[in-house]
């Protein structure tokens, strides 16, 4: 259920961010689902290596460098998606990464975990 819930959470978070910010554009639900899939795969494969390699700076910045890593991975996802997913710049990617992290935390704590406790 871990990868599926991550895919659903990323899709919802991407659609919410795309709805509120003009510098963050997705071409519909299919593009959001594909971007969420790519982002989930990147988060599973690439993110742990980046976190490990940047551990000293992450510790020095008290964990805030994770948002930079998330923004870079979001930009990578947009680059892989082409014209169907566009981010206007790194500042927008950083803002989106912060909002996506907050949305994922809220959705995980208030929807996914209560549903898993009922099973």
Jmol script that loads the backbone (N, CA, C; Angstrom):
load data "model"
ATOM      1  N   UNK A   1       0.823  -1.198   0.000  1.00  0.00           N
ATOM      2  CA  UNK A   1       0.000   0.000   0.000  1.00  0.00           C
ATOM      3  C   UNK A   1       0.860   1.253   0.000  1.00  0.00           C
ATOM      4  N   UNK A   2       2.151   1.128   0.328  1.00  0.00           N
ATOM      5  CA  UNK A   2       3.028   2.282   0.454  1.00  0.00           C
ATOM      6  C   UNK A   2       3.208   3.044  -0.849  1.00  0.00           C
ATOM      7  N   UNK A   3       3.532   2.350  -1.930  1.00  0.00           N
ATOM      8  CA  UNK A   3       3.755   3.026  -3.213  1.00  0.00           C
ATOM      9  C   UNK A   3       2.462   3.563  -3.789  1.00  0.00           C
ATOM     10  N   UNK A   4       1.376   2.821  -3.626  1.00  0.00           N
ATOM     11  CA  UNK A   4       0.084   3.276  -4.146  1.00  0.00           C
ATOM     12  C   UNK A   4      -0.397   4.518  -3.402  1.00  0.00           C
ATOM     13  N   UNK A   5      -0.259   4.522  -2.089  1.00  0.00           N
ATOM     14  CA  UNK A   5      -0.674   5.707  -1.334  1.00  0.00           C
ATOM     15  C   UNK A   5       0.214   6.897  -1.653  1.00  0.00           C
ATOM     16  N   UNK A   6       1.503   6.653  -1.871  1.00  0.00           N
ATOM     17  CA  UNK A   6       2.414   7.723  -2.256  1.00  0.00           C
ATOM     18  C   UNK A   6       2.032   8.293  -3.617  1.00  0.00           C
ATOM     19  N   UNK A   7       1.652   7.438  -4.540  1.00  0.00           N
ATOM     20  CA  UNK A   7       1.218   7.876  -5.868  1.00  0.00           C
ATOM     21  C   UNK A   7      -0.042   8.728  -5.782  1.00  0.00           C
ATOM     22  N   UNK A   8      -1.005   8.284  -5.000  1.00  0.00           N
ATOM     23  CA  UNK A   8      -2.262   9.036  -4.842  1.00  0.00           C
ATOM     24  C   UNK A   8      -2.003  10.373  -4.155  1.00  0.00           C
ATOM     25  N   UNK A   9      -1.196  10.368  -3.099  1.00  0.00           N
ATOM     26  CA  UNK A   9      -0.892  11.616  -2.389  1.00  0.00           C
ATOM     27  C   UNK A   9      -0.157  12.603  -3.280  1.00  0.00           C
ATOM     28  N   UNK A  10       0.806  12.119  -4.057  1.00  0.00           N
ATOM     29  CA  UNK A  10       1.532  13.008  -4.957  1.00  0.00           C
ATOM     30  C   UNK A  10       0.620  13.574  -6.048  1.00  0.00           C
ATOM     31  N   UNK A  11      -0.292  12.766  -6.561  1.00  0.00           N
ATOM     32  CA  UNK A  11      -1.230  13.248  -7.576  1.00  0.00           C
ATOM     33  C   UNK A  11      -2.107  14.353  -7.019  1.00  0.00           C
ATOM     34  N   UNK A  12      -2.656  14.136  -5.842  1.00  0.00           N
ATOM     35  CA  UNK A  12      -3.512  15.145  -5.212  1.00  0.00           C
ATOM     36  C   UNK A  12      -2.724  16.420  -4.937  1.00  0.00           C
ATOM     37  N   UNK A  13      -1.530  16.280  -4.389  1.00  0.00           N
ATOM     38  CA  UNK A  13      -0.720  17.450  -4.055  1.00  0.00           C
ATOM     39  C   UNK A  13      -0.320  18.228  -5.309  1.00  0.00           C
ATOM     40  N   UNK A  14       0.045  17.528  -6.373  1.00  0.00           N
ATOM     41  CA  UNK A  14       0.410  18.217  -7.610  1.00  0.00           C
ATOM     42  C   UNK A  14      -0.773  18.977  -8.201  1.00  0.00           C
ATOM     43  N   UNK A  15      -1.952  18.367  -8.163  1.00  0.00           N
ATOM     44  CA  UNK A  15      -3.144  19.040  -8.692  1.00  0.00           C
ATOM     45  C   UNK A  15      -3.499  20.266  -7.859  1.00  0.00           C
ATOM     46  N   UNK A  16      -3.359  20.189  -6.550  1.00  0.00           N
ATOM     47  CA  UNK A  16      -3.659  21.336  -5.687  1.00  0.00           C
ATOM     48  C   UNK A  16      -2.696  22.479  -5.969  1.00  0.00           C
ATOM     49  N   UNK A  17      -1.408  22.170  -6.050  1.00  0.00           N
ATOM     50  CA  UNK A  17      -0.414  23.212  -6.306  1.00  0.00           C
ATOM     51  C   UNK A  17      -0.625  23.814  -7.690  1.00  0.00           C
ATOM     52  N   UNK A  18      -0.934  22.987  -8.679  1.00  0.00           N
ATOM     53  CA  UNK A  18      -1.164  23.493 -10.035  1.00  0.00           C
ATOM     54  C   UNK A  18      -2.398  24.385 -10.090  1.00  0.00           C
ATOM     55  N   UNK A  19      -3.365  24.140  -9.228  1.00  0.00           N
ATOM     56  CA  UNK A  19      -4.571  24.948  -9.213  1.00  0.00           C
ATOM     57  C   UNK A  19      -4.385  26.325  -8.596  1.00  0.00           C
ATOM     58  N   UNK A  20      -3.384  26.489  -7.754  1.00  0.00           N
ATOM     59  CA  UNK A  20      -3.207  27.749  -7.040  1.00  0.00           C
ATOM     60  C   UNK A  20      -2.111  28.654  -7.599  1.00  0.00           C
ATOM     61  N   UNK A  21      -1.141  28.116  -8.316  1.00  0.00           N
ATOM     62  CA  UNK A  21      -0.003  28.917  -8.760  1.00  0.00           C
ATOM     63  C   UNK A  21       0.114  28.895 -10.281  1.00  0.00           C
ATOM     64  N   UNK A  22       0.151  30.074 -10.907  1.00  0.00           N
ATOM     65  CA  UNK A  22       0.246  30.113 -12.369  1.00  0.00           C
ATOM     66  C   UNK A  22       1.601  29.655 -12.909  1.00  0.00           C
ATOM     67  N   UNK A  23       2.650  29.671 -12.116  1.00  0.00           N
ATOM     68  CA  UNK A  23       3.967  29.240 -12.568  1.00  0.00           C
ATOM     69  C   UNK A  23       4.166  27.740 -12.504  1.00  0.00           C
ATOM     70  N   UNK A  24       3.145  27.025 -12.115  1.00  0.00           N
ATOM     71  CA  UNK A  24       3.182  25.569 -11.958  1.00  0.00           C
ATOM     72  C   UNK A  24       2.029  25.012 -12.768  1.00  0.00           C
ATOM     73  N   UNK A  25       2.303  24.445 -13.949  1.00  0.00           N
ATOM     74  CA  UNK A  25       1.237  24.057 -14.869  1.00  0.00           C
ATOM     75  C   UNK A  25       1.272  22.571 -15.187  1.00  0.00           C
ATOM     76  N   UNK A  26       0.103  21.975 -15.110  1.00  0.00           N
ATOM     77  CA  UNK A  26      -0.098  20.586 -15.517  1.00  0.00           C
ATOM     78  C   UNK A  26      -1.211  20.549 -16.553  1.00  0.00           C
ATOM     79  N   UNK A  27      -1.053  19.721 -17.571  1.00  0.00           N
ATOM     80  CA  UNK A  27      -2.065  19.616 -18.621  1.00  0.00           C
ATOM     81  C   UNK A  27      -3.083  18.532 -18.314  1.00  0.00           C
ATOM     82  N   UNK A  28      -3.800  18.670 -17.204  1.00  0.00           N
ATOM     83  CA  UNK A  28      -4.887  17.751 -16.892  1.00  0.00           C
ATOM     84  C   UNK A  28      -4.519  16.670 -15.898  1.00  0.00           C
ATOM     85  N   UNK A  29      -5.508  15.829 -15.665  1.00  0.00           N
ATOM     86  CA  UNK A  29      -5.391  14.771 -14.667  1.00  0.00           C
ATOM     87  C   UNK A  29      -4.401  13.681 -15.102  1.00  0.00           C
ATOM     88  N   UNK A  30      -4.376  13.371 -16.391  1.00  0.00           N
ATOM     89  CA  UNK A  30      -3.441  12.364 -16.892  1.00  0.00           C
ATOM     90  C   UNK A  30      -1.993  12.787 -16.699  1.00  0.00           C
ATOM     91  N   UNK A  31      -1.727  14.065 -16.961  1.00  0.00           N
ATOM     92  CA  UNK A  31      -0.371  14.583 -16.757  1.00  0.00           C
ATOM     93  C   UNK A  31      -0.021  14.574 -15.276  1.00  0.00           C
ATOM     94  N   UNK A  32      -0.993  14.885 -14.420  1.00  0.00           N
ATOM     95  CA  UNK A  32      -0.745  14.859 -12.975  1.00  0.00           C
ATOM     96  C   UNK A  32      -0.446  13.442 -12.503  1.00  0.00           C
ATOM     97  N   UNK A  33      -1.171  12.474 -13.014  1.00  0.00           N
ATOM     98  CA  UNK A  33      -0.945  11.076 -12.632  1.00  0.00           C
ATOM     99  C   UNK A  33       0.417  10.587 -13.124  1.00  0.00           C
ATOM    100  N   UNK A  34       0.776  10.962 -14.343  1.00  0.00           N
ATOM    101  CA  UNK A  34       2.084  10.563 -14.883  1.00  0.00           C
ATOM    102  C   UNK A  34       3.209  11.254 -14.122  1.00  0.00           C
ATOM    103  N   UNK A  35       3.043  12.536 -13.820  1.00  0.00           N
ATOM    104  CA  UNK A  35       4.059  13.263 -13.055  1.00  0.00           C
ATOM    105  C   UNK A  35       4.191  12.669 -11.656  1.00  0.00           C
ATOM    106  N   UNK A  36       3.074  12.305 -11.046  1.00  0.00           N
ATOM    107  CA  UNK A  36       3.113  11.686  -9.717  1.00  0.00           C
ATOM    108  C   UNK A  36       3.824  10.337  -9.770  1.00  0.00           C
ATOM    109  N   UNK A  37       3.588   9.583 -10.839  1.00  0.00           N
ATOM    110  CA  UNK A  37       4.269   8.295 -10.991  1.00  0.00           C
ATOM    111  C   UNK A  37       5.780   8.488 -11.126  1.00  0.00           C
ATOM    112  N   UNK A  38       6.179   9.421 -11.982  1.00  0.00           N
ATOM    113  CA  UNK A  38       7.606   9.695 -12.167  1.00  0.00           C
ATOM    114  C   UNK A  38       8.222  10.206 -10.873  1.00  0.00           C
ATOM    115  N   UNK A  39       7.520  11.120 -10.191  1.00  0.00           N
ATOM    116  CA  UNK A  39       8.022  11.667  -8.930  1.00  0.00           C
ATOM    117  C   UNK A  39       8.148  10.581  -7.864  1.00  0.00           C
ATOM    118  N   UNK A  40       7.205   9.669  -7.811  1.00  0.00           N
ATOM    119  CA  UNK A  40       7.255   8.572  -6.846  1.00  0.00           C
ATOM    120  C   UNK A  40       8.450   7.663  -7.126  1.00  0.00           C
ATOM    121  N   UNK A  41       8.684   7.337  -8.393  1.00  0.00           N
ATOM    122  CA  UNK A  41       9.828   6.493  -8.754  1.00  0.00           C
ATOM    123  C   UNK A  41      11.144   7.204  -8.430  1.00  0.00           C
ATOM    124  N   UNK A  42      11.222   8.492  -8.763  1.00  0.00           N
ATOM    125  CA  UNK A  42      12.433   9.260  -8.460  1.00  0.00           C
ATOM    126  C   UNK A  42      12.654   9.333  -6.952  1.00  0.00           C
ATOM    127  N   UNK A  43      11.566   9.533  -6.198  1.00  0.00           N
ATOM    128  CA  UNK A  43      11.684   9.598  -4.738  1.00  0.00           C
ATOM    129  C   UNK A  43      12.130   8.261  -4.149  1.00  0.00           C
ATOM    130  N   UNK A  44      11.750   7.172  -4.785  1.00  0.00           N
ATOM    131  CA  UNK A  44      12.163   5.856  -4.289  1.00  0.00           C
ATOM    132  C   UNK A  44      13.601   5.504  -4.670  1.00  0.00           C
ATOM    133  N   UNK A  45      14.058   5.946  -5.834  1.00  0.00           N
ATOM    134  CA  UNK A  45      15.369   5.529  -6.329  1.00  0.00           C
ATOM    135  C   UNK A  45      16.469   6.576  -6.136  1.00  0.00           C
ATOM    136  N   UNK A  46      16.201   7.822  -6.460  1.00  0.00           N
ATOM    137  CA  UNK A  46      17.243   8.851  -6.483  1.00  0.00           C
ATOM    138  C   UNK A  46      17.338   9.603  -5.168  1.00  0.00           C
ATOM    139  N   UNK A  47      16.208   9.915  -4.560  1.00  0.00           N
ATOM    140  CA  UNK A  47      16.186  10.747  -3.354  1.00  0.00           C
ATOM    141  C   UNK A  47      17.036  10.197  -2.212  1.00  0.00           C
ATOM    142  N   UNK A  48      16.982   8.890  -1.919  1.00  0.00           N
ATOM    143  CA  UNK A  48      17.825   8.391  -0.818  1.00  0.00           C
ATOM    144  C   UNK A  48      19.322   8.620  -1.053  1.00  0.00           C
ATOM    145  N   UNK A  49      19.760   8.482  -2.302  1.00  0.00           N
ATOM    146  CA  UNK A  49      21.175   8.734  -2.607  1.00  0.00           C
ATOM    147  C   UNK A  49      21.526  10.203  -2.424  1.00  0.00           C
ATOM    148  N   UNK A  50      20.654  11.094  -2.885  1.00  0.00           N
ATOM    149  CA  UNK A  50      20.906  12.522  -2.717  1.00  0.00           C
ATOM    150  C   UNK A  50      20.932  12.920  -1.244  1.00  0.00           C
ATOM    151  N   UNK A  51      20.015  12.366  -0.481  1.00  0.00           N
ATOM    152  CA  UNK A  51      19.987  12.667   0.957  1.00  0.00           C
ATOM    153  C   UNK A  51      21.259  12.164   1.622  1.00  0.00           C
ATOM    154  N   UNK A  52      21.716  10.985   1.248  1.00  0.00           N
ATOM    155  CA  UNK A  52      22.944  10.433   1.820  1.00  0.00           C
ATOM    156  C   UNK A  52      24.166  11.275   1.452  1.00  0.00           C
ATOM    157  N   UNK A  53      24.262  11.669   0.180  1.00  0.00           N
ATOM    158  CA  UNK A  53      25.416  12.452  -0.259  1.00  0.00           C
ATOM    159  C   UNK A  53      25.430  13.862   0.323  1.00  0.00           C
ATOM    160  N   UNK A  54      24.272  14.411   0.607  1.00  0.00           N
ATOM    161  CA  UNK A  54      24.189  15.787   1.122  1.00  0.00           C
ATOM    162  C   UNK A  54      23.922  15.810   2.622  1.00  0.00           C
ATOM    163  N   UNK A  55      24.188  14.718   3.296  1.00  0.00           N
ATOM    164  CA  UNK A  55      23.909  14.639   4.727  1.00  0.00           C
ATOM    165  C   UNK A  55      24.619  15.720   5.550  1.00  0.00           C
ATOM    166  N   UNK A  56      25.890  16.031   5.296  1.00  0.00           N
ATOM    167  CA  UNK A  56      26.522  17.086   6.108  1.00  0.00           C
ATOM    168  C   UNK A  56      25.823  18.447   5.986  1.00  0.00           C
ATOM    169  N   UNK A  57      25.475  18.845   4.764  1.00  0.00           N
ATOM    170  CA  UNK A  57      24.812  20.138   4.606  1.00  0.00           C
ATOM    171  C   UNK A  57      23.375  20.086   5.141  1.00  0.00           C
ATOM    172  N   UNK A  58      22.745  18.936   5.058  1.00  0.00           N
ATOM    173  CA  UNK A  58      21.401  18.792   5.606  1.00  0.00           C
ATOM    174  C   UNK A  58      21.438  18.931   7.128  1.00  0.00           C
ATOM    175  N   UNK A  59      22.414  18.331   7.768  1.00  0.00           N
ATOM    176  CA  UNK A  59      22.553  18.459   9.217  1.00  0.00           C
ATOM    177  C   UNK A  59      22.888  19.906   9.585  1.00  0.00           C
ATOM    178  N   UNK A  60      23.781  20.518   8.823  1.00  0.00           N
ATOM    179  CA  UNK A  60      24.187  21.903   9.094  1.00  0.00           C
ATOM    180  C   UNK A  60      23.006  22.871   8.978  1.00  0.00           C
ATOM    181  N   UNK A  61      22.094  22.619   8.025  1.00  0.00           N
ATOM    182  CA  UNK A  61      20.934  23.501   7.835  1.00  0.00           C
ATOM    183  C   UNK A  61      19.714  23.029   8.622  1.00  0.00           C
ATOM    184  N   UNK A  62      19.936  22.102   9.542  1.00  0.00           N
ATOM    185  CA  UNK A  62      18.861  21.564  10.391  1.00  0.00           C
ATOM    186  C   UNK A  62      17.726  20.929   9.591  1.00  0.00           C
ATOM    187  N   UNK A  63      18.053  20.315   8.467  1.00  0.00           N
ATOM    188  CA  UNK A  63      17.080  19.584   7.673  1.00  0.00           C
ATOM    189  C   UNK A  63      16.415  20.375   6.568  1.00  0.00           C
ATOM    190  N   UNK A  64      16.659  21.674   6.514  1.00  0.00           N
ATOM    191  CA  UNK A  64      15.992  22.488   5.494  1.00  0.00           C
ATOM    192  C   UNK A  64      16.513  22.224   4.080  1.00  0.00           C
ATOM    193  N   UNK A  65      17.694  21.639   3.957  1.00  0.00           N
ATOM    194  CA  UNK A  65      18.232  21.324   2.629  1.00  0.00           C
ATOM    195  C   UNK A  65      17.403  20.252   1.929  1.00  0.00           C
ATOM    196  N   UNK A  66      16.616  19.495   2.685  1.00  0.00           N
ATOM    197  CA  UNK A  66      15.726  18.497   2.087  1.00  0.00           C
ATOM    198  C   UNK A  66      14.749  19.167   1.118  1.00  0.00           C
ATOM    199  N   UNK A  67      14.317  20.388   1.438  1.00  0.00           N
ATOM    200  CA  UNK A  67      13.410  21.105   0.542  1.00  0.00           C
ATOM    201  C   UNK A  67      14.100  21.442  -0.783  1.00  0.00           C
ATOM    202  N   UNK A  68      15.394  21.731  -0.734  1.00  0.00           N
ATOM    203  CA  UNK A  68      16.160  21.986  -1.957  1.00  0.00           C
ATOM    204  C   UNK A  68      16.229  20.713  -2.798  1.00  0.00           C
ATOM    205  N   UNK A  69      16.466  19.591  -2.140  1.00  0.00           N
ATOM    206  CA  UNK A  69      16.494  18.307  -2.845  1.00  0.00           C
ATOM    207  C   UNK A  69      15.134  18.021  -3.465  1.00  0.00           C
ATOM    208  N   UNK A  70      14.063  18.239  -2.710  1.00  0.00           N
ATOM    209  CA  UNK A  70      12.713  18.006  -3.235  1.00  0.00           C
ATOM    210  C   UNK A  70      12.418  18.909  -4.427  1.00  0.00           C
ATOM    211  N   UNK A  71      12.848  20.169  -4.358  1.00  0.00           N
ATOM    212  CA  UNK A  71      12.630  21.099  -5.470  1.00  0.00           C
ATOM    213  C   UNK A  71      13.401  20.643  -6.708  1.00  0.00           C
ATOM    214  N   UNK A  72      14.631  20.185  -6.507  1.00  0.00           N
ATOM    215  CA  UNK A  72      15.434  19.698  -7.639  1.00  0.00           C
ATOM    216  C   UNK A  72      14.796  18.467  -8.276  1.00  0.00           C
ATOM    217  N   UNK A  73      14.261  17.568  -7.460  1.00  0.00           N
ATOM    218  CA  UNK A  73      13.600  16.381  -8.000  1.00  0.00           C
ATOM    219  C   UNK A  73      12.298  16.740  -8.712  1.00  0.00           C
ATOM    220  N   UNK A  74      11.623  17.771  -8.231  1.00  0.00           N
ATOM    221  CA  UNK A  74      10.421  18.266  -8.899  1.00  0.00           C
ATOM    222  C   UNK A  74      10.774  18.867 -10.259  1.00  0.00           C
ATOM    223  N   UNK A  75      11.884  19.608 -10.307  1.00  0.00           N
ATOM    224  CA  UNK A  75      12.355  20.155 -11.587  1.00  0.00           C
ATOM    225  C   UNK A  75      12.765  19.028 -12.543  1.00  0.00           C
ATOM    226  N   UNK A  76      13.395  17.973 -12.014  1.00  0.00           N
ATOM    227  CA  UNK A  76      13.755  16.819 -12.837  1.00  0.00           C
ATOM    228  C   UNK A  76      12.505  16.161 -13.408  1.00  0.00           C
ATOM    229  N   UNK A  77      11.483  16.016 -12.587  1.00  0.00           N
ATOM    230  CA  UNK A  77      10.221  15.440 -13.048  1.00  0.00           C
ATOM    231  C   UNK A  77       9.612  16.289 -14.153  1.00  0.00           C
ATOM    232  N   UNK A  78       9.613  17.606 -13.971  1.00  0.00           N
ATOM    233  CA  UNK A  78       9.083  18.501 -14.999  1.00  0.00           C
ATOM    234  C   UNK A  78       9.903  18.394 -16.284  1.00  0.00           C
ATOM    235  N   UNK A  79      11.203  18.248 -16.153  1.00  0.00           N
ATOM    236  CA  UNK A  79      12.049  18.080 -17.331  1.00  0.00           C
ATOM    237  C   UNK A  79      11.763  16.793 -18.082  1.00  0.00           C
ATOM    238  N   UNK A  80      11.500  15.721 -17.346  1.00  0.00           N
ATOM    239  CA  UNK A  80      11.189  14.437 -17.975  1.00  0.00           C
ATOM    240  C   UNK A  80       9.803  14.431 -18.616  1.00  0.00           C
ATOM    241  N   UNK A  81       8.888  15.230 -18.067  1.00  0.00           N
ATOM    242  CA  UNK A  81       7.514  15.263 -18.583  1.00  0.00           C
ATOM    243  C   UNK A  81       7.377  16.099 -19.854  1.00  0.00           C
ATOM    244  N   UNK A  82       8.267  17.025 -20.078  1.00  0.00           N
ATOM    245  CA  UNK A  82       8.181  17.848 -21.278  1.00  0.00           C
ATOM    246  C   UNK A  82       7.161  18.971 -21.129  1.00  0.00           C
ATOM    247  N   UNK A  83       6.390  19.208 -22.177  1.00  0.00           N
ATOM    248  CA  UNK A  83       5.450  20.332 -22.195  1.00  0.00           C
ATOM    249  C   UNK A  83       4.193  20.111 -21.354  1.00  0.00           C
ATOM    250  N   UNK A  84       3.918  18.893 -20.945  1.00  0.00           N
ATOM    251  CA  UNK A  84       2.697  18.656 -20.176  1.00  0.00           C
ATOM    252  C   UNK A  84       2.837  19.026 -18.698  1.00  0.00           C
ATOM    253  N   UNK A  85       4.065  19.287 -18.242  1.00  0.00           N
ATOM    254  CA  UNK A  85       4.304  19.701 -16.861  1.00  0.00           C
ATOM    255  C   UNK A  85       5.408  20.746 -16.873  1.00  0.00           C
ATOM    256  N   UNK A  86       5.064  21.971 -16.506  1.00  0.00           N
ATOM    257  CA  UNK A  86       6.027  23.064 -16.556  1.00  0.00           C
ATOM    258  C   UNK A  86       6.083  23.797 -15.221  1.00  0.00           C
ATOM    259  N   UNK A  87       7.296  24.132 -14.827  1.00  0.00           N
ATOM    260  CA  UNK A  87       7.533  24.938 -13.628  1.00  0.00           C
ATOM    261  C   UNK A  87       8.330  26.152 -14.089  1.00  0.00           C
ATOM    262  N   UNK A  88       7.910  27.339 -13.665  1.00  0.00           N
ATOM    263  CA  UNK A  88       8.505  28.568 -14.186  1.00  0.00           C
ATOM    264  C   UNK A  88       9.951  28.799 -13.738  1.00  0.00           C
ATOM    265  N   UNK A  89      10.363  28.265 -12.618  1.00  0.00           N
ATOM    266  CA  UNK A  89      11.728  28.464 -12.157  1.00  0.00           C
ATOM    267  C   UNK A  89      11.981  27.713 -10.867  1.00  0.00           C
ATOM    268  N   UNK A  90      13.224  27.831 -10.374  1.00  0.00           N
ATOM    269  CA  UNK A  90      13.576  27.095  -9.168  1.00  0.00           C
ATOM    270  C   UNK A  90      12.845  27.622  -7.935  1.00  0.00           C
ATOM    271  N   UNK A  91      12.599  28.927  -7.889  1.00  0.00           N
ATOM    272  CA  UNK A  91      11.848  29.495  -6.767  1.00  0.00           C
ATOM    273  C   UNK A  91      10.449  28.914  -6.684  1.00  0.00           C
ATOM    274  N   UNK A  92       9.802  28.772  -7.840  1.00  0.00           N
ATOM    275  CA  UNK A  92       8.468  28.163  -7.875  1.00  0.00           C
ATOM    276  C   UNK A  92       8.553  26.691  -7.484  1.00  0.00           C
ATOM    277  N   UNK A  93       9.597  26.001  -7.915  1.00  0.00           N
ATOM    278  CA  UNK A  93       9.779  24.595  -7.546  1.00  0.00           C
ATOM    279  C   UNK A  93       9.995  24.456  -6.049  1.00  0.00           C
ATOM    280  N   UNK A  94      10.744  25.383  -5.457  1.00  0.00           N
ATOM    281  CA  UNK A  94      10.979  25.344  -4.015  1.00  0.00           C
ATOM    282  C   UNK A  94       9.682  25.586  -3.245  1.00  0.00           C
ATOM    283  N   UNK A  95       8.909  26.577  -3.663  1.00  0.00           N
ATOM    284  CA  UNK A  95       7.619  26.841  -3.025  1.00  0.00           C
ATOM    285  C   UNK A  95       6.681  25.641  -3.176  1.00  0.00           C
ATOM    286  N   UNK A  96       6.652  25.067  -4.365  1.00  0.00           N
ATOM    287  CA  UNK A  96       5.806  23.896  -4.609  1.00  0.00           C
ATOM    288  C   UNK A  96       6.267  22.709  -3.769  1.00  0.00           C
ATOM    289  N   UNK A  97       7.574  22.513  -3.626  1.00  0.00           N
ATOM    290  CA  UNK A  97       8.100  21.402  -2.824  1.00  0.00           C
ATOM    291  C   UNK A  97       7.687  21.547  -1.362  1.00  0.00           C
ATOM    292  N   UNK A  98       7.728  22.772  -0.853  1.00  0.00           N
ATOM    293  CA  UNK A  98       7.320  23.005   0.533  1.00  0.00           C
ATOM    294  C   UNK A  98       5.830  22.733   0.704  1.00  0.00           C
ATOM    295  N   UNK A  99       5.017  23.224  -0.225  1.00  0.00           N
ATOM    296  CA  UNK A  99       3.571  23.022  -0.129  1.00  0.00           C
ATOM    297  C   UNK A  99       3.215  21.549  -0.312  1.00  0.00           C
ATOM    298  N   UNK A 100       3.875  20.869  -1.238  1.00  0.00           N
ATOM    299  CA  UNK A 100       3.626  19.442  -1.451  1.00  0.00           C
ATOM    300  C   UNK A 100       4.001  18.645  -0.208  1.00  0.00           C
ATOM    301  N   UNK A 101       5.097  18.992   0.438  1.00  0.00           N
ATOM    302  CA  UNK A 101       5.498  18.299   1.667  1.00  0.00           C
ATOM    303  C   UNK A 101       4.451  18.496   2.768  1.00  0.00           C
ATOM    304  N   UNK A 102       3.949  19.716   2.899  1.00  0.00           N
ATOM    305  CA  UNK A 102       2.916  19.988   3.912  1.00  0.00           C
ATOM    306  C   UNK A 102       1.632  19.236   3.586  1.00  0.00           C
ATOM    307  N   UNK A 103       1.217  19.270   2.312  1.00  0.00           N
ATOM    308  CA  UNK A 103      -0.001  18.555   1.907  1.00  0.00           C
ATOM    309  C   UNK A 103       0.138  17.051   2.111  1.00  0.00           C
ATOM    310  N   UNK A 104       1.300  16.498   1.744  1.00  0.00           N
ATOM    311  CA  UNK A 104       1.522  15.065   1.947  1.00  0.00           C
ATOM    312  C   UNK A 104       1.446  14.698   3.424  1.00  0.00           C
ATOM    313  N   UNK A 105       2.015  15.533   4.282  1.00  0.00           N
ATOM    314  CA  UNK A 105       1.969  15.274   5.717  1.00  0.00           C
ATOM    315  C   UNK A 105       0.524  15.309   6.225  1.00  0.00           C
ATOM    316  N   UNK A 106      -0.227  16.326   5.815  1.00  0.00           N
ATOM    317  CA  UNK A 106      -1.620  16.442   6.266  1.00  0.00           C
ATOM    318  C   UNK A 106      -2.476  15.284   5.757  1.00  0.00           C
ATOM    319  N   UNK A 107      -2.340  14.963   4.480  1.00  0.00           N
ATOM    320  CA  UNK A 107      -3.118  13.860   3.917  1.00  0.00           C
ATOM    321  C   UNK A 107      -2.735  12.530   4.558  1.00  0.00           C
ATOM    322  N   UNK A 108      -1.451  12.336   4.796  1.00  0.00           N
ATOM    323  CA  UNK A 108      -0.991  11.099   5.431  1.00  0.00           C
ATOM    324  C   UNK A 108      -1.537  10.965   6.849  1.00  0.00           C
ATOM    325  N   UNK A 109      -1.466  12.049   7.622  1.00  0.00           N
ATOM    326  CA  UNK A 109      -1.876  11.987   9.026  1.00  0.00           C
ATOM    327  C   UNK A 109      -3.380  11.938   9.216  1.00  0.00           C
ATOM    328  N   UNK A 110      -4.136  12.602   8.355  1.00  0.00           N
ATOM    329  CA  UNK A 110      -5.568  12.706   8.581  1.00  0.00           C
ATOM    330  C   UNK A 110      -6.420  11.805   7.703  1.00  0.00           C
ATOM    331  N   UNK A 111      -5.846  11.209   6.654  1.00  0.00           N
ATOM    332  CA  UNK A 111      -6.639  10.329   5.793  1.00  0.00           C
ATOM    333  C   UNK A 111      -6.062   8.924   5.741  1.00  0.00           C
ATOM    334  N   UNK A 112      -4.795   8.792   5.374  1.00  0.00           N
ATOM    335  CA  UNK A 112      -4.206   7.470   5.162  1.00  0.00           C
ATOM    336  C   UNK A 112      -4.068   6.693   6.469  1.00  0.00           C
ATOM    337  N   UNK A 113      -3.477   7.298   7.495  1.00  0.00           N
ATOM    338  CA  UNK A 113      -3.285   6.585   8.764  1.00  0.00           C
ATOM    339  C   UNK A 113      -4.598   6.193   9.420  1.00  0.00           C
ATOM    340  N   UNK A 114      -5.627   7.053   9.483  1.00  0.00           N
ATOM    341  CA  UNK A 114      -6.900   6.586  10.058  1.00  0.00           C
ATOM    342  C   UNK A 114      -7.521   5.440   9.272  1.00  0.00           C
ATOM    343  N   UNK A 115      -7.377   5.445   7.953  1.00  0.00           N
ATOM    344  CA  UNK A 115      -7.901   4.336   7.140  1.00  0.00           C
ATOM    345  C   UNK A 115      -7.149   3.052   7.397  1.00  0.00           C
ATOM    346  N   UNK A 116      -5.842   3.131   7.640  1.00  0.00           N
ATOM    347  CA  UNK A 116      -5.047   1.945   7.893  1.00  0.00           C
ATOM    348  C   UNK A 116      -5.352   1.376   9.292  1.00  0.00           C
ATOM    349  N   UNK A 117      -5.720   2.219  10.233  1.00  0.00           N
ATOM    350  CA  UNK A 117      -6.057   1.731  11.572  1.00  0.00           C
ATOM    351  C   UNK A 117      -7.363   0.931  11.578  1.00  0.00           C
ATOM    352  N   UNK A 118      -8.275   1.249  10.659  1.00  0.00           N
ATOM    353  CA  UNK A 118      -9.559   0.544  10.598  1.00  0.00           C
ATOM    354  C   UNK A 118      -9.419  -0.869  10.058  1.00  0.00           C
ATOM    355  N   UNK A 119      -8.343  -1.125   9.309  1.00  0.00           N
ATOM    356  CA  UNK A 119      -8.179  -2.456   8.695  1.00  0.00           C
ATOM    357  C   UNK A 119      -7.768  -3.493   9.671  1.00  0.00           C
TER     358      UNK A 119
END
end "model"
wireframe off; spacefill off
backbone 0.3
color backbone group
